[in-house]
């Protein structure tokens, strides 16, 4: 079994019944050659080995001299017969051709491109990239493996850390197994993310990239009609190839390197949202407007026969007990004197932004 890109070779012998197994092959495209005394050599090209998948190849040998050979081009099987596992595999080439939101479409626009965004390509997955539900399991209940090492974060909100997260550019292939996977992938009730990272080949390859967002390309926010400053840049580069030291070492077909560097910059100056803030009158203790908006609206009478009106503020300093019940009087005009205001409350109000959009003075 020869890797078409790296030239590395893996060999094995069949059992007396003709069965053979090659384990732990890196994901990639391979060329399979089968030889046996008294039979023509058979070569099958274009064999695709995917992450966490079993590829079955049944080879038929023809009687003939070993010097004769037959070449066959591999075709994808119409049905998976090795197991009942349900999964989806996405190649690195396809990954980098997809539009990926900063934060993976989960609304968290302060993150780098999310490597879990590809979950949304799989049937049975709903929700956001970071907090998805797989086959009806609890949200965010999944495991992430990179090159056989688990990197699932204990943070139930983001599930992964940008420290352990591989650059999207560096992903060779991604697999999401959703059900019926092997026992070696246990301890998870949701899906299993399985990533493999790019390795070098016999050819030198490089890339440079930048994904960016800028408010100049955004529409104005409804009601406030502004474009908040939002400038995000996700940029970097990669290079792969054989290890070669002139006159010292030639690593072709043997030793390879892969390097990737990525940086993320997020520059946000302002955000736009609608908030309920106190009017200047409210800040000064004047709540008379709270009465005028619902003048004449009463919720009945208290035991003293006084109407109970929405928005009335009662003076705690006027408490009096009558027949075991405590009564108090409303502030005249629904205005709280400044000398009755708590100095702590007054100090806190100074930290609250002033109104910049006209609105009603009382929340209905």
N, C-alpha and C positions, 0 to 999 in steps of 0.2 A: 504494500500500500504506500504510494508515494504522494506527498503533498505537492500539488501542482505549482504552488507559489514559493515554497521554501526548499523543495527538493529533498526534504527529510523522508526517510523510509522506515516503515514498520513491517516486520515479517512475522509469520506464524505458520504452523503446520496443522493440517486437518486431522481429525480423528479418523479411525477406521471406517466410520459411517459417512465421512465427508463433511462433517460440521467443522466450522472454524470461527474464531472470535478474535477481534482486535479491540482492545479496551483503551479507554482514556485518550482517544485521538483528539487533538485540538480541532476546533471548528474550522472548516475550510473545504476546498474542492480537492478531490483526490483522484488518483489513477490506480486502479486495482489490476494486478497481474497475477494470473494463476498458471502454474506449471505442474505437470505430472508426466512421468515416463510413459511413452507410447501415445501421448496426446498432444495436439497442437496447443501452443501457448495462446492463452486468451487474455486480452487486455480490455478493460472497461474504463472509459474516461468519463469525466464530468460527474463523478460521485460526490454528492453534497453531504457532508457531515455537519449536523446542526447541534446546538447546545442542548444537552440533557435529552437527546433523542437517540433511538436505536435505528440504525440503517441496515436493512436486510438485503443482501445481494446473493441470489442463487445463480451460480455460474454453471453452464452446461459446456463440458469439454468434448471436442470432436477427436476421433481417432486420427492419428497422423504423426508425422515426424516433428520432433521438438523444434526443428528449425523453421517450421511453418507457424504462422501466427494469425489470430483473428482479433479484430478490433471492434468494440461495441461501444456505442454512446449511451450513457445511463439516462433513463427516463424516470421521472418522479412517479412513485406508486400511486394508484388511484385510491387505495384504501390502506389504512394502518392496521396491520395484522399482528404486530408484536405484543401489544398491550392495549388496554382500554383507556389509557391516559388522555386527558383533554388539555390541549395547550396551543399556544400560538408562538411562532418564531418570526422575528423581524431582523433583517440583516442591517449591518451598520450603514451600508450605502443607502438603504431606504430610510433609515433613521434621519440621516443628514439631509435628505430631500424633503422631509416633512416640516411644515411650519410649527415651531414649538414656542409656546408662550413662556415668558419669564415667570417661573413659578408653576409651570405645567398646567395652566388653566384652572388652578384651584383658587384663584383670586389673590394669591400671595405674590404680588408683583415685585417684592423686594428680593427675590431669589434668583439664582442663576437658572439656566435652562434645566428643567427637571427631567431626570432620567426615568421617572416613573410615569411620565405623560403617555407612554406607549401602551399603558394598560387599557386606555380607552379604545384601542383597536381590537380588543378581544371581545368576543360575544359573552354576554352574561355579566359585564362590568358596568356599573352605574356609579354616579357621583363624580367627584373631582379626582385629579391625578393622585394627590397625596392622601385623600381620605375616601377612597373608593370602597364600594361593596362588591365583592366577587361571589357570584352565584348565591346571593342572598345572605352571605355571612355578615357579621358585624363590621361596621365601617372601620377601615384602617387595619384590619386583622390579617396581615400578611407577613411574609418573611422575604428578606433580600439576601442573595448570595452573589458574591463577586469572585470569580476564579476559585470557587469552592469554599470561600471564607464568608461566614455570615457577618453582615454589617448592619443588620436591622437596628435602628435606634430605639431606645426605651421611651423616647418622647412620643407620646400617643398622638400629638398634634401633627408633627411633620413626618414622623416615622423614620426619616433618614437624615443624616447630617451631611452638610456640604464638605465636611472634613473627610468623611469616608466615601463620599459620592464620587464616582468616576466622571470625568468630563464626557459629555455626550459625543464629542468628536472622537474620543478614544475607544468607544464601544465597537467591538467587532460584531457581536450578535447579542440579541436579547430574547429571552424566552419567558413567557408567563404560563405556568402550569396551574390550571384551575381545579382539577379534580382527578381522582384515580391515579395519582402519581405514585412512584415506587416508595417503599418503606424508608429508604435512605433519606428521603425528603420529608420526614415526619415533623411533629411538633408544630404544626401550623394548621389552623382550621380554615383559613382563607386561601388566597393564592400564593404562589411561590415565584418570585422574580429571580431569574438566573441570568447573570451577565458574564460575558467573556470579553477580555480586553484585547485590542489589536497587538499583534506581535510583528516583528520585522519580516521581510521577504528578501529574496535574492536581488530585488530591484530597489533602488532608493526612491521613496515616495515622500512628498511633503505637501502641506496645506497651510493656508492662512485664512482666517475667517473673522467676521464681526457681525453680530446681531445687535441691532440697536432699536431704541424707541425714543421719540422726541415729540414734545407737545405740539410742534409745528404741524405734525401729521394727524393730530387729534381733532375731533369735533369739540365744540364748546359744550360745557356742562349745562344741563337743563336748569332753568330758573336763575342761575347765577351768571351765566353767559361769560365764563372765563375759561382759559386753558391753563390749569395748574402746571407749573414747571415740573416736567417728568422726563429725565434724560437717563436712559439706561444703556450700558454698553457691555456686551459679553463678547470678548475677543481673545484670540490666541492663535496658536499654530502647532503643527506637529510634523515630525520627520521619522521615517522608519527605513530600515535597510539592513544589509549584512554588516557584521563587524569586520572591518578590514584595516589592518595596520601595515603600511607599505614595508615590504622586505622582512616583516616580522610575522604576520598572521593573516590568513585569508579565511574568513568565516563563512564563505558561501556554502550553502547546503548544511551548515552546522550551527553557526552562532549568529544571532540577530539582535538588533536593538530597536526600541520604540520609545520615542520621547514626545511628550505633549505638555504644553504650557497654556493655561487659560486664566484670564482675569475678568472680574466683574466689577463694574462701577455703577453706582446708583446715586444720581444727583436729583434730589427732590427738595424744592424750596417751599412749596405751599400745597395745600390740599383744599378741595372745595366740598363743602357739605352744608346742610341746613341744620341749625341748632336753635333750640328755644332758649332765649336769653331774657333777663328782666329789663323792663323799660326803665328810663330815668326816674319816672314817678315811683315805680316799685322800689328802686334803690333808695329813694328818700322816704320810704314808708307810706306813700300815698297809694292806697289800694281802692280808691273810690271808683275807678273805672271797672273794677271787678263787679261792682254792684250795678252799674249803669247798663252793662251788657245783658243783664238778666233782670231788669227792673220789673217788679211785680210778680216775679216767679217765686213761689213759696212752696216749701215742703211741709206745710202744716204749721201748727202752733205748739209752743212749749207749754208746760203746766201753768205758766203765768199768763198764758193767752197771747204771748208775743209771736209774731210770724217768724218762722225759720227760713231765712233767705240764703241762697247760694252765694258764696263769696264773702260772707260776713266774717270779720276777724274780731274775736272776743278778747277782752282785757283780763289777763290772769290775775291782775291786782285787784279786781272787783269781786272776787269770790265771796259768796254768802250762802249760808246753809239755811234752807227753809223746809221744815217738815222732813228732815233727813236727806234732802236733795240739795246739791250744790248748783248755784246759778251764778252767772257772771254777765257783765254788761258789755256790749260791743263798743269798740273805739268810735268816738264821734266822727261821723263822715267817713268811717272806715280808714282813718289815717292814724298811723302809729307815730307818736311824737319821737323826734330824733333822740331825745334824752332817755328814751326807753329802749333804744336799740342796743343790742349786745355789741361791745367793741370788737369782739372776735369776728362776729358776723360782718360788721362794717369793713374790717380788714380783708376778709375773704372776698367780699364783693369787689374790692379794688383789683383783684386778680382776674375777674371775669371780663371777657371782652365786651366792648360796647356794641350796641346794635348797629348794623350797616345795611339791613334790609327792613323796609317797613312791614309791619304785621299787626295782628290783633294783640291787644294788651292782656288778654285773658284767655287761657287755654280752655276751649269749650269741651 
